[in-house]
Amino acid sequence: MHEKDLYPAVQNFLKTQKNCLAEYVGSELSLKRGKTSLRADVFGISKSNEGEKTIYLCEGKKELN
């Protein structure tokens, strides 16, 4: 099984268990500022919870055999 095979399950988890907005659940988000960069394999933004939103970033790791 490859890492990308898990994306649909993680996306579903973010939508159903973490209350993320479907239109803001995606995969492979890259952020860069100066020399600092971040790559999230799957991300989600939650619905407003008392005026605040939560951003979930999930980074996958591939096992080396």
N, C-alpha and C positions, 0 to 999 in steps of 0.2 A: 504494500500500500504506500502510495506517495503522499507527501504532505498536502498537496492540493486536493486530494481525495477527501480530506477532512473538512475543507472549507464549508460545504453546505451544512454539515452538522454544527459547526461553530456558529455560522450565521443564524441558523435556526435557534440555537441556544441564546444568542444575543437578543433575538426578537422575542422569544417566548419567556425566557427566564430572567433576563436583565432589562426587559421593557424598552428595548431600543427601537427607534423609528425605522421602519423597513427601508425608507428611501435613503437613510444614512448608514445602512449596514453594507459594507463592501469588502473588498479584498485588495491587498497590495497597495497600501498607502505609503508614500515616500515623502518625508519632510526633511528640509535641509536649511540650515542657517549658518552661514560662514563655513567653518570647518566641521561643524557638528551636523550629523545626519542621523535619521531614524527611519527604519523600515518596519512597518507593521504588516504582517501577513493578512490579518483580518482585523477590522475595526468596527466600532459601532458607537453611536451617540444615543444616550437614553432620553426618554421623554422627560419633560420638566418635573422635578421632584422638589416641591416647595420653592420654585423659582431657580433651581440649580440643575444643570445637566452633568452627566458623567460621560466621559469618553473612555471607551475600552479599546485597548491596543493589545493584540495577541501576536506574539512572535513564535513561529514554529522552529523546531530544531530537528534536524535530520540525524538519525542514529548512524554511526559508522560501524560497520561490521568488520 
